[in-house]
C-alpha cells in the first residue's frame, strides 16, 4: 500500500495534462513550483509503485504515467476527478465534458450528437463545441498545439475515465 501526498498528486496531474511533451524531474519541479528534489522523491516513489515509468534519453530521465498498470490508470482518474461534477442534463449521452477558458467541449457518441447539441444549448451559457469520439481521439493523437494547450488548462467536469483512456491510447 502506498500513500499519495499532495506533491504526488500534483506530479500525476501534471503528467496527464502535459501528455504531449516530455519533462525531466527538474523541469517538473520547476513547473509545479516544488523543489527538484521533492519532484525527484515523488517520481521515484511513484516509479517504485509502478505508477510512472522513466525513459532514459541521453543523460535525462523523462517520466510518463504507466497506463498499462490498472492501479496507475485508476489513480490518474481519481486525481483528475477532484473537480468532476454530475451533469444531469447530459447524463448517459455525453462521454466527457471539458471546460477550458470560456468554452465547453462536449464529447458525444456519433449517434447522440444532435441530442447533445440541443441539450447543451439550453443548459450552458458558455460557447459549446460538440465533437464525436473519433474527432476527440484524433485531436489527442495528432497532439494539435491549440488543443494540447487548452487541455493543459482545462477542467474535466464529467467523464474523467473516458479522457484518461483516450490519452492512454496515444501514450508512448
N, C-alpha and C positions, 0 to 999 in steps of 0.2 A: 504494500500500500504506500502510495506516495502522496505527500501533501503539496498542494499547489499554492504558492504565495501570490501576492499581488503582482510582483515583478514577473513571475512565471506567466501569469495571465496576460500581462502587457506584451510579453515576448510572443506568446502564441497568437494573440490578436494581431500584432504587427506582422508576423509571418503570413497570416491568412490574408490580410488586407494588401500586402505587398507581394502577392504571389508571382507577379511578372518579373520581379527583379531579384537579384542575389545580393545578400548582405553578409558581411563578416560580423564577428562578435563585437568588434569595436564600433562598427557603423550602427549596429542595432542599439548598442548602449547610448551612443550619441543622439540618435534619432528619438529614442524614448526618454532621454534626459535622466538616465541612470548610469552609474559608473560602468565602464567597460568590464571591470572585474565582476560587478554584480550581474551584468548580462552574461558573462562567461560562466559564472556559477549557475545561473538559471538554465542556460543552454546545456551545460554538462549534466545537470540533474535530469532535465527532460530527455537528453540523449541516453542516459543510463536506463531510463524507464521506457526507452524505445518510442517516445512521442515525437521526437525530431531526429533527423539524420543529417550528418555532416558530409559535405563533398569537398575534397581537397583539390584545389586548383592552384598550382604554383606553391606559394607559401601560405596561402589563405585557406581558412575553413569557411565554407558557405553553408548556411543552415536552411532547412526547409522542413515543413510538417511531414511526418511519416503517415500518409493517408492509408497505407496498406495495413496499419495496425488499427484494429477496431476500437481499442481504447483511446487512441490518439484522435481518431475521427470523431468520436462522441465527446471527447474533451474539447475539441475545437468547436463543435456545435454548442456545447454548454457555455463556453467562453463568449461566443458571439451572440448567444441568446439572451444576454443580460437586458437588452433593450427590446426584445421581442414582445409584441402585443397581439391580442386576439382581434382580428378584423372580421367581425360578424358578417358584414355585407358581402365579403368575398370568400367566405368560408367554403372550402370544397371546390371552388372554381379557379382560384389563383394558386400557383405553385410558390410564388415568392412576391413580396412587396418590399422594395428597397427605396428609401428616401435619401436623396442627396441634394443639398442646397435647397432650392425652392421647387424641386421637381420630384415626382414619384415615378419609379419604374415598376411596372407590374408584369410578372412572367406568368403566362397562362398557357394552358393546353391549346393546341391548334383549333379544336372544336369549340372552345369556350371563349374565344377572343371577343366575339360580338357581345356576349352577355357581360363579360368583364368590363368592356368599354362603357356600356350603358350604366352599369352599376357604379363604376368608378367616377363617372361624370357627375353623378348625383351625390356621391359620398365625400369627395375631396375638392377643396378649393384650389389646391396647387395644380401646376401643369402635370398632366398624367400622360405617360407613354406606356403603351401596352405592346409587348412583344411575345412571340411564341417561344417555346422551349428550344427549338433548333436555332433561332436567331440569338438567343441568350448564350447558348453553348458556343456558337460561332464567335460571338464577341469576346468571350473569355479565352477561347483558343487562339484567336488572332492577336490577343494582347493589344487591342486597339488603345492607343495612347490616351485618348479622351475618356474612354470607358474605364481604363485602369485607374486614371486619376479620380474619376467620380466614385469608383468603388473604394478607393483609399480613404475617402472622407464620408462614406455613406453609412447610414444606419439601416440595418436589416430589421424591418418592422415585423415581418412574417416570413416564414419559410427558410429559416437558418439551415436546416438539414439539406434542403434542396440546393442552396447556394454552395455549401461546403462540398457536396457531392459533385457539382459542376466544376468547381475549382480542382477537386481531386482528380478528375478525369484528365486534366491537362497538366497535372503536376509532373515535374521531372522524374 
